[in-house]
Amino acid sequence: MRKHNLYTKMLLFGCLTSILPLSALGFFSYMKSSNSIQQHVNESSIQIMNQLNGNIEQVLRTVDYTLNYVINTNQLQEALYRPITFKDFQLYNQLKEELSLLQSPDTRVTDVILANSASNWVINNRGLYKFDEHASKEELLKLIERPGKSTDWLLLDSTDIGSSDTSSYGCPYTVALVKKMPLHTTDKRGVAIATIPSCSLAKIMDSPNETREVMVLDENYRIIVHHDPSKIGTLLTDNGTLKENDLAEISGKSGQFRNDLISVTYVRSDFNGWIYASFTDLAEVSKEARSIGWFTFYVCLLIILLTLVLVWQGSRKVYSPIRTLFQSIANRLPEISESNKNELQLIDEHIRDLFHSNENLHHEVNQNSRQARTYFLMKLFQGQVSAAEINEKIRLFGYDKQVSNWDNLAVLTLQIDILNETRYEQKDLDLLLFAITNIVEDTVPASDRLPPVIVDQTQVTLFGSGNQSLDEFNNHLYKLTETIQLSMKQYLDLDVSIGISLPFHSLKQTTRAYQEGLEALKHRLKLGKGVIIPYSSLNAGKHTRVYFYPVQLHNELIDAIKLSDETRASELLKEWLGQVFLKEREPQDYQISLVRLLNDLMIVMQEIGMQIDKRNIRGSTLYEELMQLYVASEIEAWFEKRIIHPLIAVFRDRQETQYQNISEQIIEIIHREYGTAITLEECAARMHYNVFYLSNVFKKETDMTFSEYLSQYRLNLATKWLVETDISIKEIGERLTFTNSQNFIRAFRKQEGMTPGQYRSKYMQPES
């Protein structure tokens, strides 16, 4: 079996069609799920940042609005331009009451500081102080003199403004809203500060987790709000979260970007410019994607395994009948296993060979059938078929239903009148008769005739018709012959004459009708050429006296004599006499048959050079002796004693030498013409012997029939060529007249028990 047979290809194709789509599906599913997770994380981060921005900004806006309100109160505006002492207790209380509006759980403000360097006072949660005596006056002066905007959000060290209230939150940094006073003049006299511990703002954000880190940055990328207090006040690049070149990505109002380790989502506040940023660890995100990927991988692997099992089972089931058929062919023709073609191609070739062989066989059967049918019809017209055999052959050739519908029958005999005066020559006669037969077949419907045949250069057709009166039948037959005659003139430019027998009703009378047709044609001597002669116009419309003569038994009797088969000759003589005396005839009719037999036997004597006493003791000749016998048993004994036994004695003496000579001649023809379609009939024609006689002689001498010997000789040549030459098997078969290589292989295997290829492989000698 070839390495890559059809079954292997089916498995590979099934595996590829199952694995590749599933692998692609799994890969794209994994990529899609990874992208979906990343997109979900990004959307979630944007949403969280927007929410965080809103929550913190709401607090900051409340503080900013309230602090603006406090600064713009009449009390504070009045205090900006005068000193405040302990005597201004009522003003102090009014200012403290206004400052308390800022300090609530919602605003998360821990301290509010009002500092007036021009009027030398400071008010905060702890009381009223002189500005120049306050511990944080330096920081306050810096804030008052700080260039830039009048309002700003700053990240201050909790100890810079010296408030124990802010430090009590344990947060190292404070987010401070700083507003220079008064708000709407360029001459700033002081500053108002609202402080919010950075840690309290961190509580507004969601709890930290391993995946995402959230923080708030100022415009300089310093961390303002973070869950880890230690990171507050540091630059984003200091703790390794981002690199310097990554900061350029944070340029718009909002956006997302990623580097090798993290995905960054940011939102920039329009209120104070702060940046709300989320940093997502890609490793944590990809962990979830990997879990989905592994799940997808295992599911795809399971499906692939199940599919492979189904492919294997399905391929076996589909391939099983192919394998059975292929093995059946390979067992008979092992050479095909060496081919590079797959099983289906080899099966197709074998089936094509079978169809070709079948067509050839069908053609040969049709040819043989036509030949057998023609041979039967010729014997029927010549009276060489018994009544029982007629019915059997008619059924065998499928004419029984057709003939049974005929009420009237007639025989048409057609002959070419003259060839010398036409454009044809004598060598064209066979071809012309063939053309005439085709014209008759085309002119006469197949239902009204049996196939036309040619007997002794006469085209003979048996015509029949049903459901017609005798006059209608005769008229129809005459018109038909006129049509045939006109067609011959039109297509072949030939004058033909046609004889029509008297109508009859049984096929047993066919021989008589054939003789009547021939008898009618003889009247061309008087009537000339191109005539149609019904026999009804001759002999007063009566049938001829056609004498029955058993020609077949006559020929077999002579063959038995030549073969020196005395027993068979006696049996055939008895049967011949029984056939002759079976019919009721006149005595002279019997004598005609007896004289005919005697005459043919005497011809055999002359052929072999046999001298026989033609006169008895009374001086009578053999013919006179025979005519004096009137009892069948005496006639039989006379033929045996006077003719047959002496002939057999001579043939027996010559038999051994003659048989050997005949067999040698036949064998010589076989050895010389084995490459042609030689037949025993052709040998008999060349050697001028009867086929039956030659067959019996050859069988006795070689113990084989002619066809057996011819087949064995051809196959012996094949074995020699296979071993001694490199001629291909196909060419050897063609040289030996086999119609195709498969027939040659079968015949060779039947004789040798192996195929030609196996025989060559086993016995061919390697080149030296």
DANORGI-V23015 format. One record per pair of residues at least 12 apart in sequence whose C-alpha atoms are under 6 Angstrom apart, sorted by sequence separation. I is the first residue (numbers start at 1). J is the second residue. D is the distance in whole Angstrom. If there is no record, write none. Layout:
i: [I | I]
j: [J | J]
d: [D | D]
This chain:
i: [112 | 179 | 222 | 254 | 265 | 450 | 501 | 557 | 179 | 222 | 254 | 265 | 449 | 520 | 158 | 178 | 221 | 222 | 253 | 254 | 264 | 449 | 158 | 178 | 221 | 253 | 264 | 448 | 449 | 501 | 520 | 557 | 157 | 158 | 177 | 263 | 448 | 501 | 156 | 177 | 263 | 448 | 500 | 156 | 176 | 262 | 499 | 155 | 176 | 262 | 155 | 175 | 262 | 154 | 175 | 261 | 499 | 154 | 174 | 175 | 499 | 153 | 174 | 175 | 202 | 553 | 153 | 174 | 202 | 136 | 152 | 173 | 202 | 152 | 151 | 198 | 151 | 171 | 150 | 150 | 497 | 499 | 502 | 496 | 497 | 498 | 499 | 500 | 501 | 502 | 512 | 495 | 497 | 499 | 500 | 663 | 83 | 82 | 723 | 659 | 722 | 723 | 415 | 414 | 414 | 144 | 413 | 144 | 413 | 59 | 412 | 412 | 411 | 411 | 411 | 410 | 409 | 219 | 409 | 110 | 218 | 408 | 217 | 408 | 217 | 406 | 216 | 406 | 407 | 216 | 406 | 675 | 405 | 675 | 215 | 675 | 214 | 214 | 213 | 213 | 212 | 212 | 211 | 211 | 118 | 116 | 117 | 211 | 116 | 115 | 115 | 114 | 417 | 113 | 417 | 113 | 416 | 112 | 415 | 112 | 415 | 414 | 111 | 414 | 564 | 110 | 413 | 109 | 110 | 413 | 109 | 412 | 561 | 564 | 108 | 412 | 564 | 562 | 411 | 410 | 410 | 409 | 409 | 408 | 409 | 408 | 411 | 411 | 413 | 417 | 383 | 381 | 382 | 381 | 381 | 559 | 49 | 34 | 30 | 26 | 14 | 6 | 5]
j: [124 | 191 | 234 | 266 | 277 | 462 | 513 | 569 | 192 | 235 | 267 | 278 | 462 | 533 | 172 | 192 | 235 | 236 | 267 | 268 | 278 | 463 | 173 | 193 | 236 | 268 | 279 | 463 | 464 | 516 | 535 | 572 | 173 | 174 | 193 | 279 | 464 | 517 | 173 | 194 | 280 | 465 | 517 | 174 | 194 | 280 | 517 | 174 | 195 | 281 | 175 | 195 | 282 | 175 | 196 | 282 | 520 | 176 | 196 | 197 | 521 | 176 | 197 | 198 | 225 | 576 | 177 | 198 | 226 | 161 | 177 | 198 | 227 | 178 | 178 | 225 | 179 | 199 | 179 | 180 | 530 | 532 | 535 | 530 | 531 | 532 | 533 | 534 | 535 | 536 | 546 | 530 | 532 | 534 | 535 | 698 | 119 | 119 | 760 | 697 | 760 | 764 | 458 | 458 | 459 | 190 | 459 | 191 | 460 | 107 | 460 | 461 | 461 | 462 | 463 | 463 | 463 | 274 | 464 | 166 | 274 | 464 | 274 | 465 | 275 | 464 | 275 | 465 | 466 | 276 | 466 | 735 | 466 | 736 | 277 | 737 | 277 | 278 | 278 | 279 | 279 | 280 | 280 | 281 | 189 | 189 | 190 | 284 | 190 | 190 | 191 | 192 | 495 | 192 | 496 | 193 | 496 | 193 | 496 | 194 | 497 | 497 | 195 | 498 | 648 | 195 | 498 | 195 | 196 | 499 | 196 | 499 | 648 | 651 | 196 | 500 | 652 | 651 | 501 | 501 | 503 | 503 | 504 | 504 | 505 | 505 | 513 | 514 | 517 | 529 | 511 | 510 | 511 | 511 | 514 | 693 | 276 | 289 | 293 | 296 | 311 | 342 | 342]
d: [6 | 6 | 6 | 5 | 6 | 6 | 5 | 6 | 5 | 4 | 4 | 5 | 6 | 6 | 5 | 6 | 6 | 6 | 6 | 6 | 6 | 4 | 5 | 5 | 6 | 5 | 5 | 6 | 6 | 5 | 5 | 6 | 5 | 5 | 6 | 6 | 5 | 5 | 6 | 5 | 5 | 6 | 5 | 5 | 6 | 5 | 5 | 6 | 4 | 5 | 5 | 6 | 5 | 6 | 5 | 6 | 5 | 5 | 6 | 6 | 5 | 6 | 4 | 6 | 6 | 6 | 5 | 5 | 6 | 5 | 6 | 6 | 5 | 5 | 6 | 6 | 4 | 6 | 6 | 5 | 5 | 6 | 6 | 5 | 5 | 5 | 5 | 4 | 5 | 6 | 6 | 5 | 6 | 6 | 6 | 5 | 5 | 6 | 6 | 6 | 5 | 4 | 5 | 6 | 5 | 6 | 6 | 6 | 5 | 5 | 6 | 5 | 6 | 5 | 6 | 5 | 6 | 6 | 4 | 6 | 5 | 6 | 6 | 6 | 5 | 5 | 6 | 5 | 5 | 5 | 4 | 6 | 6 | 5 | 6 | 6 | 6 | 4 | 6 | 5 | 6 | 4 | 6 | 5 | 5 | 6 | 6 | 6 | 4 | 5 | 5 | 5 | 6 | 6 | 5 | 5 | 5 | 6 | 6 | 5 | 6 | 6 | 5 | 4 | 5 | 6 | 6 | 6 | 6 | 5 | 5 | 6 | 6 | 6 | 6 | 5 | 5 | 6 | 5 | 6 | 5 | 5 | 5 | 6 | 6 | 5 | 6 | 6 | 5 | 6 | 5 | 6 | 6 | 5 | 6 | 6 | 6 | 5 | 5 | 6 | 6 | 6 | 6]
